[in-house]
Amino acid sequence: MTILSAADARAPAAAAPLRWRRLGRHRGLAIAFAVFLIALAIVANIGAVRLSYYDLSQMAASGACLALAAIGQTIVVLSGGFDLSAGAVISLVNVVLASSLQDPGLSPFALVAAGVGVGMISGAFNGLFVAVLRMQPIVVTLATMFILQGVTLLVMEKPGGQIAPALGDLLIGDAIPNTLPKPILLIAVVLLLWAWFKRTPLGLAVYAVGSDFDAARSVGVRCRLVQFLVYVIGGGCYGLAGVFISAQTGSGDPLIGNPILLQIFAAVVVGGTKLGGGRGGPLGSVFGAYVLMMVVNILLVLNVSAYYSTVAEGSILILAVLGDSIRSDSPLVRHLRHLRLRIRARLQGRLPDQRERGAKLLTLPRAGPSDHRDAATPRFWVRNAETLRYALPSYVCLVLIVVTTQIVLGHALTSWSYYNSLIVLSSFLAVLALGQGAVILTGGLDLSVPWTIGLTGILLAGMVKGSDAALIYALPISLLVGAAVGVVNGAGVVLLGVSPIVMTLAVNGILQGMALVYSNGTPDGFASPLLRLFMTDQETPVTPVVVFVALFVVFAVLLLGKTAFARRVYAIGNGERVAALSGVPVSRTLIGVYMLSGLCSAIVGALLTGFSGQASLGMGDEYLLPSIAIVVIGGALITGGRGHYLGMLGGALLLTALQTLLAGTTLPYATRTILFGLVVLAAVLALRERRT
């Protein structure tokens, strides 16, 4: 009896920690719900008129597309994946419904099934490369994004078409008059399906794979099948989001999904889902989607320019990741603790550079003349066998492209003007190869390249306004801005522990908003005559930028091949933890790598401004995929640790030569975009490391 009483007394005490652990597992969802209520309260009280049911139903419809897409992205992220093709899938579904399925006799349920089917096929394409061929999700989905954008433009080149009105009747309006909007009902149905799915063996496997892939595989989970199905399910959700936005707009727009990508990831992170997998769920992402929608509404009510929306979304994404990672073992806390210990050690004089500098080297026997004769230096081909193995294919393909250009267009093989133009046009990618290549060599990726180029180019043109004298101070300022962007990226990755993909994607959105605010949506100013002459001079056989490219190549080869910085970069790429234990200053090196990437992007912004004579919004958008493609085609390993700048240079020349060849044909821009995406996938597939 006494034993039973003691057990009963201990039971509540044991149950209390269990309740706290359960609450801790749902902390992200609880925070997302609290933020949602706060945002809703602000929206309800910020205006002069009280919110009505009509206002709430409009808000429900406005956030439904983002919420549905965020559900799909959440499922992918829970498995440890990443999908950059979500916005492109939404655009593709929209134009397919607006151009190919206009028969008024079609059932709206058939249109929904068609849209979801298109999304699932796109997801299966991603899943094939990620799960079956075991390629990196970030590269696969980025290439898929460009391929789908090309396909979308082939289906519909410009906005137009018409969506069957029956689809709007099915999805828009009230399910229960003045009580329940149809968008909320649709989202609730999807969430109920998820609640059932996550209790199935496959649903449990999604969390297991995301938590620990190797552990899940060791207990018999078919991890590759789970990964494949996750991308298919995610694609289906994107397809449903595309169906909904089509019902909203009533027409097709090939660019309708492009701005949604940043919002999707922000919604997932705000909703409490852990990037990397294993924790979170779609319900929190739905709250996150509506939080973002209400933030935009609050800005509009306060008469804040719409240009600030991407700044707000990018900032929310970074803050959400930071808020979720603040704990005792977070990178920020570790760095603060390390800084405190370092300051204490310096005050006590215990740092290595404060000790006596007496020689403490190990004495080794001197090598005799016979030893030098026996240890012959390996030949060049032997010493650089691995570099040549991965870098030479890009140059072989370059020769084939040049020969094909000679056959198809003529005036290539024996024409210096062709090679001069080739180097001028490839100068942008040759510079980006150093920055993006260095980031990739460390195992990262810089997605802020497009708007670093755009912002610095717009700043340069706005300050110069056609004056050579102003170029003296405007060019250094724009380069410093690019380097500062890189420092922000590096600090976020290193000090805050934010994923490189998320950090640079968020910064890219912030830079886009800053460029819009600075230019008020219409960049003014133009390049100075000197900068214009530097890029386009036809009076001499060699355009001045060709000389710059030659000097830049020498600098890049030395920087990534003959310096301590290069050895640290490769060490981090082969194993960040091992590099840190070996004494490599990992944090400082990573920040330097991202600063280098920002600086290179700023240089390209200046070169593009000089080449075109002015800066424009989105001038860097078309350089994101090529900047990654040239590194991969040049033989670098996308996960880091392997690659050489000369190979990346070969990739830049190859892609530029291919683009020149395609530009001389009748192939549309959309087809060229598809080819670029396929080239990247083929290169990654051919040059990836074989794993068991």
GUMAR-384640 format. One record per residue (C-alpha): residue in one letter; x, y, z negated. Coordinates in steps of 0.5 Angstrom, whole numbers, plus 2048, in hexadecimal, padded with zeros to 3 digits. Layout:
AXYZ/...
end
This chain:
M800800800/T8068057FE/I809803805/L803805809/S80280B805/A80980D807/A80880B80E/D80280F80E/A80681580B/R80B815810/A807814816/P80581C817/A80C81E816/A80E81981C/A80881B820/A80A823820/P811822823/L80D81E829/R80882382A/W80D82882A/R81182482F/R80B823834/L80A82B833/G81182C835/R81082883C/H80A82C83E/R80D83383C/G80E835843/L807834844/A80583883E/I80983E83F/A80683E847/F7FF83E844/A80184383F/V804848844/F7FE846849/L7F9849843/I7FD84F842/A7FE850849/L7F684F84A/A7F5854844/I7F9859847/V7F585984E/A7EF85984A/N7F1860846/I7F586384B/G7F0866850/A7EA86B84E/V7E5865850/R7E485F84C/L7E5858850/S7DF855853/Y7DE84E856/Y7DF85185D/D7E685385B/L7E884D857/S7E584885D/Q7EA84D862/M7F084C85D/A7EE84485D/A7EE844865/S7F5849865/G7F9844861/A7F683D864/C7FB83C869/L80183E865/A7FE839860/L7FD833864/A804834867/A807835860/I80482E85E/G80782B864/Q80E82E863/T80D82C85B/I80C82585D/V813825861/V81782885C/L814823857/S81881E85A/G81E82285B/G81D824862/F81D82B865/D81982D86B/L81A83486F/S815832875/A80F833871/G80D83A874/A80F83787B/V80A83287A/I805837878/S80683B87E/L806835883/V7FF832880/N7FC839881/V7FE83A888/V7FC83288A/L7F5834887/A7F583A88B/S7F7838891/S7F6830892/L7EF82F88E/Q7EA834890/D7E582F892/P7DF83288E/G7DC82B88E/L7E282988A/S7E0827882/P7E382C87D/F7E682687A/A7E9823880/L7ED82A880/V7EF829879/A7F182287A/A7F5825881/G7F982A87D/V7FA825877/G7FD82087C/V80182587F/G804827879/M805820877/I80981E87D/S80E82487C/G80F821875/A81081A878/F81681E87C/N819821876/G81881A872/L81B816878/F82281A878/V82281B870/A82081486E/V82280F873/L828813876/R82A81686F/M82B81D871/Q82B82386D/P82482686C/I82682D86D/V82982C874/V824827876/T81E82C874/L822832877/A82382F87D/T81C82D87E/M81983487C/F81D836882/I81A830886/L813831884/Q814839885/G81683788D/V81083388E/T80B83888B/L80E83D890/L80D838895/V806837893/M80483E892/E809844894/K805849891/P7FF84A88C/G7F884888F/G7F4842890/Q7EE84188C/I7EC83C886/A7E5839886/P7E183D882/A7DE83687F/L7E583687B/G7E483C878/D7DD83A876/L7E0834872/L7E683786E/I7E483E86D/G7DE841869/D7DA83E863/A7DA837861/I7D583985C/P7D284085D/N7D5845859/T7D8840854/L7DD83C858/P7E183E85E/K7E3838863/P7EA83A863/I7EA83885B/L7E783285D/L7EC830862/I7F183185D/A7EE82D858/V7ED82785C/V7F482785E/L7F6827857/L7F1822855/L7F581E85A/W7FB81F858/A7F981D850/W7F7817853/F7FD816857/K802817852/R80081184E/T80180D853/P807809854/L80980D85A/G808814856/L80C811850/A81180F855/V812817857/Y813819850/A81881384F/V81C815856/G81C81C854/S81F81B84D/D82481684F/F825813856/D82A80E854/A82680C84E/A82080B852/R823807857/S826802852/V81F80084F/G81D7FF855/V819805858/R81A80585F/C81D80C85F/R81D80D867/L81680C868/V814810863/Q818816866/F81581586D/L80E81586A/V80F81B866/Y81181F86C/V80B81C870/I80681E86A/G809825869/G808826871/G801824870/C80082A86B/Y80482F870/G7FF82C875/L7F982E871/A7FC83586F/G7FC836876/V7F5834877/F7F3838872/I7F783F874/S7F483D87B/A7ED83D879/Q7EE844875/T7F184787B/G7ED844881/S7F3845886/G7FA842887/D800845885/P807842887/L80A846881/I80584587C/G809840877/N810844877/P80F849871/I80C84386D/L81283F86C/L815844866/Q80E844863/I80D83C863/F81483B85F/A81284185A/A80B83E859/V80F837858/V81483A853/V80F83F84F/G80A83984E/G81083584A/T81283084F/K81A82E84E/L81E82F854/G821829855/G81B824853/G81882084E/R81482684A/G80E82A84C/G808829850/P80382C855/L7FF830850/G80483484D/S806836855/V7FF838856/F7FF83D850/G80683F853/A80384085A/Y7FD845857/V802848852/L80684B859/M7FF84D85C/M7FD851856/V804854856/V80385685D/N7FC85985B/I7FF85D855/L80486085A/L7FF86285F/V7FA865859/L800869857/N80186C85E/V80886885E/S80A867865/A809860868/Y81186086A/Y81285F862/S80E858863/T814854865/V81885785F/A81385585A/E81384E85D/G81A84D85D/S81B850856/I81584C853/L819846856/I81F847853/L81C84984C/A81884384C/V81E83F84D/L822842848/G81C842843/D81C83B844/S823839843/I82483D83D/R826838837/S82C836833/D82F832839/S82E83783F/P83383A843/L832841840/V83283F839/R83983B83B/H83C84183E/L83A845838/R83D840833/H84383F837/L844847838/R844848830/L84984282F/R84D845834/I84D84C831/R84E84982A/A85484582D/R85784B830/L85684F829/Q85A84A826/G85F84982B/R85E84282D/L85D843835/P86283F839/D86484683C/Q866849835/R86A843833/E872843834/R87484283B/G87983D83A/A87B83783F/K87783183D/L87882D844/L879826845/T880825847/L88082084D/P88681D850/R889820856/A88881D85D/G88E81B861/P89081C868/S88E81486A/D887816866/H88681C86B/R887817871/D88381286F/A87D81786E/A87B819875/T87681E876/P87081B879/R86E81E880/F869823881/W86481E884/V86581A87D/R864820878/N85E82387C/A85B81D87E/E85481E87A/T85482587C/L855823883/R85081E883/Y84A822881/A84C829884/L84E82688B/P84782488D/S84582B88D/Y84A82D892/V849827896/C842829897/L844830898/V84882E89E/L84282A8A1/I83D8308A0/V8428358A4/V8428308A9/T83B82F8AA/T83A8378AA/Q83F8378B0/I83B8328B3/V8348358B2/L83683C8B2/G83D83D8B5/H8428428B3/A84483F8AC/L84A83A8AD/T84F83F8B0/S84C8468AE/W84F84A8A8/S84884E8A8/Y8458488A6/Y84A8468A0/N84A84D89E/S84284E89E/L84284789A/I847849895/V843850894/L83C84C893/S83F84788E/S84384C88A/F83D84D885/L83D845884/A844845883/V84484A87E/L83E84787A/A84284087B/L847842876/G841845871/Q83C83F872/G84283A873/A84583C86C/V83E83B868/I83D83586B/L84483286A/T842833862/G83B82F863/G837835864/L833839869/D83284086A/L82B84286D/S82B84986C/V82F84A872/P82A84D876/W828853872/T82F854870/I830855877/G82A859878/L82B85E872/T83285F873/G83186187A/I82B865879/L82F869873/L83586A878/A83086D87E/G82D871879/M833874876/V83787587D/K831878881/G836877888/S83C87B884/D843878884/A84587C87F/A83F87987A/L84287287C/I848874877/Y844873871/A83E870874/L841869876/P84586886F/I83E86A86B/S83A86486F/L84085F86E/L840861867/V838860867/G83985986A/A83E857865/A83A85985F/V834855862/G83984F862/V83B85085B/V834850859/N83384A85C/G839847859/A837849852/G830846853/V833840855/V83984084F/L836844849/L82F84284A/G82F83B84C/V82A83D852/S82B838858/P82E83B85E/I82983A862/V82483D85E/M82884385C/T82A845863/L823844866/A820848860/V82684E861/N82484D869/G81D84F867/I81F855863/L824857868/Q81E85786D/G81A85C869/M820860868/A82186186F/L81A863870/V81A86886A/Y82086B86D/S81E86B874/N81686C873/G815867877/T81886A87D/P82086B87D/D823871880/G82A873882/F82F870887/A83686D888/S83C872889/P83F872890/L84586F88D/L84286988A/R83E868890/L844869894/F847864890/M84285F891/T840860899/D84686389C/Q8478618A3/E84D8668A5/T8528618A3/P8538598A5/V85285889D/T84C85B899/P84F85D893/V84B85988E/V84F853892/V85585588E/F851856888/V84F84F888/A85684C88A/L85984F883/F85384D87F/V854846881/V85B84687F/F859849878/A853844877/V85883E879/L85D841874/L85884286F/L85483C86F/G85B838870/K86183B86D/T85E83E867/A85D83C85F/F85683F861/A855839866/R857834862/R85283685C/V84D836861/Y84E82F864/A84F82C85D/I84882F85B/G84582C861/N84882585F/G846826858/E84482C854/R84582884D/V84B82584F/A84E82C851/A84C82F84B/L84F82A847/S85582B84B/G856832849/V853835850/P84F83C84E/V849839851/S84483F84F/R849844852/T84A840858/L84383F85A/I841847859/G84784885D/V844843863/Y83D847863/M84184E863/L84584B869/S83E84986C/G83B85086B/L84185486D/C84184F874/S839851875/A83A858874/I840858879/V83B85487E/G83685A87C/A83B85F87F/L83D85B885/L83585A887/T834861886/G83A86388A/F83885E88F/S830860890/G83186788F/Q82D867889/A82A863883/S823860883/L81F85C87E/G82085587E/M827856882/G82A85087E/D82484B87E/E827847884/Y82D846880/L82B84287A/L82B83B87E/P83183C883/S83583E87D/I834838879/A834834880/I83B836882/V83E83487B/V83B82D87C/I83C82C883/G84482E882/G84482887D/A84382B876/L83F826872/I83982A870/T839828868/G84082B868/G848829867/R84982886F/G84A82C875/H84F831878/Y84E83887B/L851836882/G84B831882/M846836880/L84983B886/G84883588B/G841835888/A84083C889/L84283C890/L83E836892/L838839890/T83983F893/A83B83C89A/L835837899/Q83183E898/T83484189E/L83283B8A2/L82B83B8A0/A82A8428A1/G82C8418A8/T82683C8A9/T81F83D8A9/L81E83A8A2/P81A83E89E/Y81D841897/A81883B893/T81C836897/R823838895/T82083988E/I81E83188E/L82582F891/F82983388C/G82582F886/L82682988A/V82E82A88B/V82E82B883/L82B825881/A82F821886/A835824884/V83482387C/L83281C87E/A83881A882/L83D81D87D/R83A81C876/E83D817871/R83B810872/R83880E86B/T835807869/
end
